[in-house]
Amino acid sequence: MKAILIFLAAHWYLSLFSQTFLDHRYAAHGAFSMSKFWERFFYIFAYITQGSSYMSPRAYGIMHRLHHAYTDTAQDPHSPRFSKGVIDMMLRTNKVYLGIYKHTLTPDARFLKNIPDWPAFDRWAMSYTSSLLWVLIYIGYYVYFASSFWWYLLIPVHVFMGPIHGTIINWFAHKYGYSNFEMNNTSKNLLPLDILMMGESYHNNHHKFPSRVNFGYKWHELDPTYLVMKLLSWLGVIHFNKLATQRVATEF
């Protein structure tokens, strides 16, 4: 039981960190810079931690910029306002995401600036073969450690970890919670103390200050990812841009 819960918690938080650090704050918003070595390092780290639900930073970054530019309109890749339900919204999200990844959907040039890209790596990491291998790894872990059949019901959580994280923010943080700022969209801060989503649920704050590296705003709004990033900055692994630590509104 302990081994299963540790594995689930580790996968939840490490996968979430990869998403918010590499895909969201780096690829989409360029809140910080890092060398090519460290960029490739975190690509590999994201692949290991996201596993079967690995997301291309390039495709994610472009899609997320579209979300900020067209929030709660018909052009938003994932708006509850234009979706029949959670499943419908996530299917639409996946369609836009794959369109960007496969280059069958071409956004305006302004959404493509300074986007990281490692095509050869993404081809493997996004392949069906890679996803199947990760699913087999998850099953194998549960076969070895699970004490009863009921634990196997958690395997889909591992397989669809990325979409689950996306659903929590893109659906629930646009429907429930509180707002620090009046916005022309439905973004909310889902949790007043966001340990569960490592700062991602401060969605209203984020829509007000998209390039700000700390998603928290009020004294109680702890952003765990920002604390890790402060350490990485102190170590010289990453370097915050000029807008990252300021309370200013930007395009993305």
N, C-alpha and C positions, 0 to 999 in steps of 0.2 A: 504493500500500500504506500509506504513512504517513498519508495523509488519511483512509483507512478506519479505521485503528487509533485515530487521534486522535478521530474522530467517535464511535466505539464507546466509548472510555474516557470522553469528555465526557458522553455520554448516560447511561452507567452511573452515574457519580458525581453528576451534577447531578440526575438523576431520583431517585437514592437519597437525596440530601440533602433534596429536597423532601418525600419520603415521611417521613423520620425527623424532620425539623424541623417541618413544617406539620401533617401528618396524625397523626403519632405523638405527639411531645412537646408539641405545642400543642393540637390538637383533642382527642386522647384523654385526655391527662394534665394539661393546663393547667399545665405546668411553668413557663410564663412568660406574660406578657401583652404586647400591643402595640396600637398605635392602629388604628382602623378603616382608615386609609390604608395602613398597612403590612400589615395583614391582607389587604386586597384586592391589594396589590402581590404578596404571596407566593402568593396564589391564582393570579394570572396567571403568575408565575414557575413555579409547579408545573405549570400547563397547558403551558407552553412546554417544560419539561424532561421531563415525563412523557409528553407527546404522546399517542399512541394508547391508552396504558394509564393515562390520568389517572384519579385516584380522588377522589371527593367527600370532602372533609375531614369533613363531617358524618357520612356513612355509615361511613367508615373509623373515625372516632373512637368511634362507638357500638358498632360491631362489635368493636373492640379492647377496649373496656371489658367486653363480654360475655366475651371470651377470658380476661381477668384474673379476672373473677368466677367463671367456671365452668371454669377450666383443667383439661383432661384428664378432663372428664365428658361425658356425652351432650349437654349444652347448649353445649359449647365449639364455636364456629364452625369451628375448624380444629385438631383434635387427631389426631395420628398413631395414638393409641390406639383411636380410634373410626373409623378409615378403613382401607379395604382397600389403599390405596397412595397415592402422591403425587397422581396424577390425581384419584382419588376425593376426597381431602381438598380439593384446590383447587376442584373442582366444587361441593363443599359450601360452601366459603368464598364462592364467587361467588354461590351461591343466597342465602345469608344477607345478603351485602352488597347485592345487588340488591333483596331484600325490604325492607331498611332504607331504601335509597335511594328506592324506589317507594312506601314507606309501606304495603306489604302485610304487613309484619311490624312489630309494635309492641312494643318492649322496655319493661320497667318504667321508670317516671318517673325513677328514680335514675340511669339511664344517659344521660339526655337533658340533664342540667344543664350549663349553660355551654358548649354545643356551638356552634362557629361555623357559619354557614349563609349561603350566597349562592345561592339557588335558581335565579335567572335565569342566572347564569354556569354553574352545574353542568348545567343543561339543554342548553346548547350544548356544553360541554366533554365531556359524557357521551354526546352524540348519535352515531349511526352516521355521519352526514355528517362530523363532526369527525374521528372515528377513521379514516375512509377517506381524508380529506385528508392526515392524518399518514402513513399508509401510503404514499401516493403520493409524499410528500416524501422518505421513506426510500428508496423505489425510485429516485426521480430522482437522489438523491445517489449511489447506487451505480452507476447507469447512467453518470453523469459521471466518477466516480473509480475504479471497479473495473477492474482490469487483466485479470481473468479471471472466468469464470462462477462459480468456487468461492467468491468473495467474497460472492456473492448469498445463500449459505447463512446468512450472519449477519443477514439482514434480519428473520427471525422473532424474533431476540433483541431487536431494537429494538421490534418490534410488541408483544411480550409482556414488556417489561422489568419492569413492575410485578409481574405474577404470578411472574416468575422470582425477583425479590427476596423476595417473600412465601414462595415455596417453600423457599428456602434457610434462612430463619429458622424458619418455622412447622413444617417437617418435620425438617430436619437438626439444628436447635438444640434439638429435643425428643428427639433420638435419640443424638446423638454429642457428645463434648466433655467438659468437666470442670465441677465445681460448687464454688463457694466457700461455698454455703449449703445446708443441708438444707431441702428444701421438700416440700410434699405434692403435688408435680407433677413432671413429667419435664424441666423446663427445664434447659438446659445452656449453658455458655459455649462456643461453637463454636470460636473462635479466641483464642489467648492474646494476640496482637497484631492487633487488628482494623482493618487498613487496607482490606481488601476490602469490608466492609459498613459502614464508617464508624461503628463502635460498636454497631450493631444486633445483632451476634452475641453480645454479653455478655448473653445472655438470662436466665441464672440470676440474675445481679446485678439485672437489671431486674425480674424477678418478685419479688425480695426488697424492692426499693425502687422501686416503679413511678413515683412522681412526681419522683424524683431526676433532675436534668437531665444529669448525668454518668453514663453507663452503665458506665464503668470503675470498678473498685474497688481492685484491687491495683496496685502501682507500675508494673507492666509493661502494664497494660490501658489502652492509649491509646484515647481516644474522639475521633476527628477532628472529629465534628460538634460536640462540646462546645467545642472550641477555636474553631470558627467562631462559635458562639453567645456565647462570652465576648467576642469582638470586637464582635459586634452589640450586646451588653449595654453594653460600654464606649462605643460610639457612640450609645447611647440609643435604638436601634431596638426593642429588647426589654427587658423587665424581669423577672428571675427572681422567682418567688413565694417565700414564706418557707420552704417545704419543699424547694425545688428543689436547694439546695446542702447539705442535711443528710442524714445517714445514718439515715433513719427509714422505717418501713414504713407504707404508706397503702393505702386501699381499691383505687384504680386505679393 
